[in-house]
């Protein structure tokens, strides 16, 4: 069998191909961890606290709720506890059939900042969250709107102040971090790690001048930006995408800012079961198919390079090809990964996720392959409202 000699090593052609694949995968991984993800993990932030910031324009907080009475009762008081001079909270009661209407009516007398608008059920039409958001933004009194969800709460009373630090020209859109509550169990750790890792990707991209998505749990923008884009008109036929596809349309290198101050973070209640989480992932991935090509390439290249690195490394180890070198290369990559992930955890206030990182390397490849196959072969059913 023909072979090549490189640096004094005699390599078979197939061994050379495997080594080349390993090097390519490893270099791409190092590029992501050392040059991209570090934008979140080690990025400098201002030492000033939100209350020190003179930028406090009036803000309208928009919350869309469908059958969220329990969450509104639990979390709305934390929105009203914000230490901010001029803000309102617009809750859109979107066709709820639970006690949301009665709860909000009672809250109106208790919280003067609260404003409520309702959408009534109509059997002739199928409403989605985009309509509810449009109604809420049209109802807002102020130029800046800050979106969050009914099952979401700010980590501190300085959430509004912290996000508002970024409301300076030429910024028209601010992307914040929305994590999930910690709870016992492996599923909770998987959900939180997935959320954190995705956030590191899109926050880093936005910092680097390539914003491609955000989450509606913590997203702010100017009303003029919304109306100038004709709202969600370009993707009104897609039931999801009120956050990431809107960002796709309007975000630029110059008009987008990222808030990484810990006071600007929000937390949400994670899906309670594995099945519910998979359903959520299916909806998110189906929306990502509508991203721009460059964004899809950046998202796909990381797991593809990871698969290439592990696949070629395992094959070379089975062939007993310089196992010490192969294992050393993988250990080096893991050291870099764990250092960067630890930095990201500290920056995003995530705890007890570091040890799940090696597991996630392999499990996520299976998870997203599964989700892609579900999207490919499932019948075209309408996704859930949220």
Order of alpha helices (4+ residues) and beta strands (2+ residues): beta-beta-alpha-alpha-beta-alpha-beta-alpha-beta-alpha-beta-beta-alpha-beta-beta-alpha-beta-alpha-alpha-beta-beta-alpha-alpha-alpha-alpha
